[in-house]
Structures are given as structure tokens and as C-alpha cells.
Amino acid sequence: MTKILVIDDDTAINELIKVNLELAYYTVVCAFDGNKGCALAKQELPDLIILDVMMPEVDGYTVAKRIRENETTKDTPIIMLTALNMLQDKVKGFNIGIDDYLVKPFEMEELLIRIKALLKRSNNIPKSFAIKEVLSQGDITLIPETYSVEINGQSAKVTPIEFEIINLLMQNYGNMVSSAKILNDVWGYSSDDAVETIRVHMRHIRTKLDKISNGKKYIETIYGGGYRLIPEGAGVKSV
């Protein structure tokens, strides 16, 4: 039975999530502070973690960082719950390695959809783990063994989700990939309010590519549509 760890200091929210997840036939383990959450993550080895940001003493970002640094829990999917909806807060979470982000207040049905999508996406193994071959298009080479992208001999490390986004763009190079397709192929669900999540990841990917691109831009935004990879690079607008 799939086990989910809920880490939230709000007892009412913790209990609400627990009841609904158990009704959906998940095994649920609860922690009400960050330190206990870290301990249970290593002890229980859950299939997925639901993590609140605003907690006393040890906040969610610190908990996520500890989980990602531990060898036994580093690949466990994490959904972050927060009342914060600022771009910089999402960037901070994604930089640490959060897989998905849900802003409070949220509908329980939406949380269940995202849980199912994350679990289906990988069976606890990101799809990118199954990619063995080195993929090359134009200036860009994607290397699965090291989770890195290389441009003309210079490389940058990327996260599993960033890897999957770049891989999807490379598989469709020269053509626009819609935001809906990125959400469906990478996260496994579609949601109008999740488009900002893609924008955050794209900004993060571009920042990494900019450091090794010698001034070239490789991802073009098609406004109202999606994104297109330009393998040879160009002076395209990247906002």
C-alpha cells in the first residue's frame, strides 16, 4: 500500500489530509514539526511527502533540503503546501528539489490529483531515469548519467524535472511545445493555475543555460502558446 508522509504543524489541516488520503486507500503517517518529519522520512521511507512551508523552529525549506541531502530519501517526491504564492518562494522550493507546489487554501480533489500524477509519473523513479542515451541537438547535449546539459563543451547540472523539460523540448526541437503538453508529459496532469509552475522552471533552466551559452538564447517563449527549443541558439527574447 502506498505510504504518504504529511508534515504540517497545523493539526486541523494535517488531520483533514490524513482522513481524505486514507479514504483514497493510502497509508498515512503524520508529523507536526520539521524535526519529527525528517526523522519519519528516514524511518518510514514514504512513497511521497506532503510538506508545509511555514512551521516553527524548522521550516519546510530546511526539511526539504535535509530530505534531498539524505541518500535514502533524496528521490522521494515532495509536494509543498504553502500560503505563500510569490515567485521567489516557488523558485526557492524548486531550487531545493520540490516536485510540485500547491498554494493554500486548496481543494482536496486537486491535492489528490497531484499525488496520483506524481506517483504515476515515476512509480518513485523519475521518467528521466529511464533515459539512457545521450541526446544531442545543435549546440546542446543532454547527459542522463550526470543529470547535466552541455553547450559547446561547458556543462551545467539540472534537476530531474528540468532534465525532463529540456528532454521534451529537444524531442520536439524547432516546434512549439504547449504549456499543457509540458504539464501533462512532465507532471502528469493539466491545470490552468499550474502554468506559473512551468514559468518558474523555465526561468531556472534559462538561468543555468545562460551561464554556459556565451550569450546565445536557446529557449523561445511563444506567447499564449508555449515554448520552442532553438538548438543552434539565437538572440531570442527569453522573458
Solvent accessible surface area in square Angstrom, and as a share of the most:
residue,aa,sasa,rsa
1,M,167,0.74
2,T,43,0.25
3,K,51,0.22
4,I,0,0.00
5,L,0,0.00
6,V,0,0.00
7,I,0,0.00
8,D,1,0.00
9,D,52,0.27
10,D,59,0.31
11,T,90,0.52
12,A,73,0.57
13,I,42,0.21
14,N,1,0.00
15,E,95,0.43
16,L,98,0.49
17,I,0,0.00
18,K,57,0.24
19,V,66,0.38
20,N,36,0.19
21,L,0,0.00
22,E,77,0.35
23,L,130,0.65
24,A,32,0.25
25,Y,169,0.64
26,Y,24,0.09
27,T,50,0.29
28,V,15,0.09
29,V,29,0.17
30,C,29,0.18
31,A,1,0.01
32,F,99,0.41
33,D,58,0.30
34,G,1,0.01
35,N,78,0.40
36,K,104,0.44
37,G,0,0.00
38,C,14,0.08
39,A,48,0.37
40,L,15,0.07
41,A,1,0.01
42,K,106,0.45
43,Q,132,0.59
44,E,48,0.21
45,L,99,0.49
46,P,9,0.05
47,D,37,0.19
48,L,0,0.00
49,I,0,0.00
50,I,1,0.01
51,L,0,0.00
52,D,6,0.03
53,V,1,0.01
54,M,119,0.53
55,M,13,0.06
56,P,80,0.50
57,E,170,0.76
58,V,16,0.09
59,D,49,0.25
60,G,0,0.00
61,Y,17,0.06
62,T,52,0.30
63,V,0,0.00
64,A,0,0.00
65,K,107,0.45
66,R,106,0.39
67,I,4,0.02
68,R,47,0.17
69,E,117,0.53
70,N,43,0.22
71,E,133,0.60
72,T,93,0.54
73,T,1,0.01
74,K,75,0.32
75,D,64,0.33
76,T,15,0.09
77,P,8,0.05
78,I,0,0.00
79,I,0,0.00
80,M,0,0.00
81,L,1,0.00
82,T,1,0.00
83,A,72,0.56
84,L,55,0.28
85,N,95,0.49
86,M,111,0.50
87,L,64,0.32
88,Q,111,0.50
89,D,24,0.12
90,K,14,0.06
91,V,42,0.24
92,K,99,0.42
93,G,0,0.00
94,F,4,0.02
95,N,77,0.39
96,I,39,0.20
97,G,16,0.15
98,I,4,0.02
99,D,19,0.10
100,D,1,0.00
101,Y,7,0.03
102,L,9,0.04
103,V,43,0.25
104,K,40,0.17
105,P,137,0.86
106,F,44,0.18
107,E,130,0.58
108,M,31,0.14
109,E,123,0.55
110,E,37,0.17
111,L,0,0.00
112,L,36,0.18
113,I,76,0.38
114,R,6,0.02
115,I,0,0.00
116,K,117,0.50
117,A,6,0.05
118,L,2,0.01
119,L,26,0.13
120,K,171,0.72
121,R,21,0.08
122,S,13,0.08
123,N,124,0.63
124,N,56,0.29
125,I,97,0.49
126,P,13,0.08
127,K,90,0.38
128,S,2,0.01
129,F,65,0.27
130,A,79,0.61
131,I,36,0.18
132,K,148,0.63
133,E,110,0.49
134,V,81,0.46
135,L,31,0.15
136,S,66,0.43
137,Q,41,0.18
138,G,52,0.50
139,D,32,0.16
140,I,1,0.01
141,T,27,0.16
142,L,2,0.01
143,I,37,0.19
144,P,13,0.08
145,E,125,0.56
146,T,69,0.40
147,Y,41,0.15
148,S,7,0.04
149,V,0,0.00
150,E,53,0.24
151,I,1,0.00
152,N,94,0.48
153,G,62,0.59
154,Q,81,0.36
155,S,68,0.44
156,A,17,0.13
157,K,134,0.57
158,V,10,0.06
159,T,30,0.17
160,P,48,0.30
161,I,7,0.04
162,E,1,0.00
163,F,1,0.00
164,E,10,0.04
165,I,0,0.00
166,I,3,0.02
167,N,22,0.11
168,L,21,0.10
169,L,1,0.00
170,M,0,0.00
171,Q,106,0.47
172,N,41,0.21
173,Y,104,0.40
174,G,42,0.40
175,N,97,0.50
176,M,85,0.38
177,V,2,0.01
178,S,36,0.23
179,S,20,0.13
180,A,61,0.47
181,K,82,0.35
182,I,0,0.00
183,L,3,0.02
184,N,82,0.42
185,D,38,0.20
186,V,3,0.02
187,W,1,0.00
188,G,39,0.37
189,Y,15,0.06
190,S,78,0.50
191,S,21,0.14
192,D,139,0.72
193,D,105,0.54
194,A,1,0.01
195,V,43,0.25
196,E,54,0.24
197,T,4,0.02
198,I,0,0.00
199,R,114,0.41
200,V,1,0.00
201,H,4,0.02
202,M,1,0.00
203,R,108,0.39
204,H,32,0.14
205,I,1,0.00
206,R,22,0.08
207,T,68,0.40
208,K,38,0.16
209,L,8,0.04
210,D,62,0.32
211,K,158,0.67
212,I,12,0.06
213,S,3,0.02
214,N,121,0.62
215,G,64,0.62
216,K,85,0.36
217,K,54,0.23
218,Y,5,0.02
219,I,3,0.01
220,E,39,0.17
221,T,24,0.14
222,I,47,0.24
223,Y,147,0.56
224,G,97,0.93
225,G,23,0.23
226,G,3,0.03
227,Y,14,0.05
228,R,76,0.28
229,L,2,0.01
230,I,37,0.19
231,P,8,0.05
232,E,101,0.45
233,G,14,0.14
234,A,39,0.30
235,G,82,0.79
236,V,29,0.17
237,K,141,0.60
238,S,29,0.19
239,V,108,0.62
